[in-house]
Amino acid sequence: GSGCRCGLAPAARLMFFPEGQVQVFLYASPVDMRRSFDGLYALTRHHLKLDPLSGHLFGFFNRRSTMIKVLYWDRTGFCVWAKRLERGRFVFDWNSLARQTDYTGLKMLLEGIEPRRIRKRYQQPRGTQ
């Protein structure tokens, strides 16, 4: 077989890194990283006003923006994935943080690229082609 489990929610097709139509919702305020499944579920339900069982991903950052936790439902239970940076930060300006993105936007954020702050690193000098 092709490995496709047709008819399942988008996040149920792949267990760890769902892609496709999965949306990523980012909580744009610092969160106490001692929160786990229940605490992140409550923030998703009551503050983001979204359904944590939807199969979408919900991202939360600590105050220094050096750690992210991602909550998602994978058909059989909640999963929490975490990453802590040794250098740098995920978010430099809380006001410019996109509240919703797609899976590609999340991957960019995890690699150190803020989707709204994309700049070319190299510009061709004027007058040259």
C-alpha positions in Angstrom: 0.0 0.0 0.0 0.8 3.6 -0.4 0.7 4.2 3.4 -2.3 6.7 3.0 -5.0 6.3 5.5 -7.7 7.9 3.5 -10.7 9.3 5.4 -8.8 10.3 8.5 -8.3 13.8 9.9 -5.2 15.5 8.4 -3.1 15.0 11.6 -4.0 11.3 11.7 -2.4 10.5 8.4 1.1 10.9 9.8 1.8 10.5 13.5 4.6 13.0 14.1 4.8 15.6 11.4 1.4 16.1 9.8 1.4 18.2 6.7 -1.1 19.1 4.0 -4.1 21.0 5.3 -3.0 21.1 8.9 -3.0 24.6 10.3 -0.7 25.9 13.1 -2.1 28.3 15.7 0.5 30.2 17.8 -0.3 31.6 21.2 1.1 35.1 21.0 1.8 35.6 24.7 4.5 34.0 26.9 3.5 30.7 28.6 4.8 29.0 31.7 6.7 26.0 30.2 5.8 23.9 33.3 2.4 23.5 31.6 1.9 20.2 29.9 -1.1 18.4 28.3 -3.9 19.7 30.5 -2.6 23.3 30.8 -1.9 23.7 27.1 -5.3 22.1 26.3 -6.9 24.7 28.6 -5.1 27.6 26.8 -6.1 26.2 23.4 -9.8 25.8 24.4 -10.3 29.0 26.5 -7.8 31.6 25.2 -7.4 30.6 21.6 -11.1 29.5 21.5 -10.2 26.5 19.3 -10.8 22.8 19.5 -7.7 20.9 20.6 -9.1 17.7 19.1 -9.2 19.2 15.6 -5.9 17.7 14.5 -4.3 21.1 14.1 -1.1 22.1 15.8 -1.0 24.6 18.7 2.3 26.3 19.5 3.3 28.0 22.8 6.5 30.0 23.7 8.2 30.8 26.9 8.8 34.4 28.1 12.4 34.5 26.6 11.1 32.9 23.4 13.9 30.3 23.6 11.5 27.3 24.0 8.4 26.2 22.1 5.9 23.5 22.9 3.5 22.2 20.3 0.3 20.4 21.3 -1.7 18.2 18.9 -4.1 15.3 18.9 -3.0 12.2 16.9 -6.3 10.1 17.0 -5.4 8.2 20.2 -4.2 10.9 22.5 -2.5 14.3 22.9 1.1 14.8 22.0 3.4 17.5 23.2 6.6 18.2 21.3 9.2 20.7 22.6 12.3 22.4 21.4 14.7 24.6 23.3 17.2 26.8 21.6 20.8 27.0 22.9 21.3 30.4 21.1 18.9 33.0 19.8 15.1 33.1 20.1 12.1 32.0 18.1 10.2 35.4 18.3 11.8 38.8 18.5 8.6 40.9 18.5 5.4 39.4 20.1 3.3 42.0 18.2 4.5 40.8 14.8 4.0 37.1 15.5 1.6 35.5 13.1 -1.2 34.0 15.0 -1.9 31.4 12.4 0.3 29.7 9.8 0.7 26.5 8.0 3.1 23.6 8.6 5.7 25.2 6.3 5.6 28.4 8.4 6.1 26.3 11.6 9.1 24.6 10.0 10.6 28.0 9.0 10.1 29.3 12.6 11.8 26.2 14.0 14.7 26.8 11.7 15.1 30.4 12.8 13.1 32.2 10.0 10.2 34.4 11.0 7.9 34.3 8.0 6.9 38.0 8.4 10.6 39.1 8.6 11.9 37.5 5.4 14.7 39.5 3.8 17.0 38.6 1.0 20.5 38.1 2.3 22.0 39.1 -1.0 21.0 41.9 -3.4 22.6 42.3 -6.8 24.4 45.6 -7.1 22.5 48.2 -9.2 23.4 48.3 -12.9 24.5 44.7 -13.1 22.4 41.9 -14.5 
